Amino acid sequence: MQLSGYTPSKYFFQKNIVTYCFVRNFSYLHSMKDQEPHDKKAEPTKAELEILQVLWQQGPSTVRFVNDKLNEQRDVNYTSTLKLMQIMADKGILMRDERQMKHVYHVAEEEQATKSQLLDKFVDSVYQGSARKLVMQLLGNKKASKEDIAAIKEILDKLDKP
């Protein structure tokens, strides 16, 4: 069946099979949408993490302020920062206060919760869920200072004590 010049009114009553397929596909897609996990949190991209770092350090801020902070490290266009922060708000990573002329953005989830989620995913995917493998890799790279090692020993001692 050729559908060039197709208009819904032309085929709606004449070809029930076309209507049936459309309704069935629509129903299928609608039911698939309902099966998506709603509690799945959006994972920030590398660029989004840069913005999150600024907001974690500085607190709620305008796009201009965040863009200025990002420009201290590398050249970033204001419009790029604005668009990315709007996307982050749509994803639920950021919240936007629109009560004033200048919109102020703040992080929707605590820093520790976001970092914990990212670390869990990283350990699961790279180290098959093994914290031991992760720590061994970190310490094996010999980038840990004496202070870092002392702090790690202190944490391990606290974990050993009942």
N, C-alpha and C positions, 0 to 999 in steps of 0.2 A: 504494500500500500504506500503510495507516494503522498507525503504530507506538505509538499510545497504549496504555498498559498493557504495553509491550514488556518482556519478560524474556528474557535471552539463552538460557536453556534452552528456552523455548517455541519460538523460531525457529531455534535453532542447527542442528538436524538437519532441520527441515522446509524451510527456505528457503536453499538453498546460495548463491543470488545475494547475499543480505545478508551472509553470512559472507565470501564472496569479495571483496565491495567493502570490507569492514572490513579484511581481511588486506591487500588491495592498498593501501588508503590508509595503513595502518600501515607497510607496507614502504616506500611512497613517502616518508612523513614521516621514517622512520628513515634512508633513504638521503640525504635532503636535509640532515639534521642532520650527517651525515658529511662533507658538502661545504662546510660553514661553515669559513671560515679560522680556525684555532686561534691563529695568531700575531697576530691583530688586537688591539691594545691598547685598553683602554677609555679613552675621552677624558673627563677630568674636567669636571664642570659648573662654573658660576661659584661656587656654594656650596662645592663640593668643593675648588676652587682656594683658597678662603679657608682651609680646614682645612689644605691642603697648605702654604700659606705659613707657617702657625704651626709645623707640624712641620719644615719646612725651616729655619726660624730657631731653633727651640728644641730640636730633636731629638726622640727618642722621648718620648711623653707620654701621660698618662691623658686620658680624655674630659673629666673635670672641669677639668683644666688648659687643654685646648684651648678648652673652652666659656668659661672665665674670660677667656682672651685675646681670643676673639671678642666677648665682651661689653664689652671696652674700646672697641670700634669701634661696635657696635650691639647692641640687645637680642636675644639668642638663647636659646631654651629649652634646657635641658640635654638633655631627651628628644629634641629635634630633632637636636642635635649627635651624641648617641649613635646614633640611627637612621642618620644619614647616614654616620657612621664605620663602622657595621656593613655598610652597603651598599657602601661603598668597599672594605672588606675582602673582601666577596663578589665584587666586580668585579676584585680583584687589584691595586688601587691602593695599598691599605694592607695591612700585615701586623699580626697581633695576637699578642702574647705573653700566653698564658693561664696561665703558671706561677705567678703570684701572684694574690691575691684581686682586686686592682685590675688590670684588663687594660691593658697598655701597647701603644700603637699606634705603628708607625713606617712610613715611606714605603717602598714596595716597589721603587721605581725612583729613581735619582739625579735630583736637581733638574734638572740640565743636560739629561738625556735627555728628561724630560717637557717641559721648555720648548722644546727643539729640535723635538720631535714636534708640539707645538701651533703653533710658528712655521711649520714646513714646511706644515702644513695651512692655516694662515691665508694664507701667501704664495701657495700654490697656488689657493685658492678666491677670494681678493680681488684679487690682483695677477697672476693667470695664471702663477704660478711665477717671476715676474721680481723678483729682489732689487733691481735698479736702480729699478724703479717704487716699491718699498717705501721705499728710501732717499730717493728724490727727494720722495716724499710727506712723509716725516718731516722732511727738511730744509726743504721748502717751507712747512711749518706754522710755521716760525720759533720752535719751542719748544726747539731745541737751544741749550745754553749755549755760550760760547766754549770752555770746558773739554771739553764733549762733542765739539765740532767738531775740536778739537786731537787728541783721542783717536781720532776717526774718521780723521783725516789720518794719524796714526801707524800705524794698522792698514793703511790703504791703501798707505802707503810700504813696510811689511813685505811686503805681498802682491806689490808690484811688483818687489822684489829677488829675484834667482834664488837 
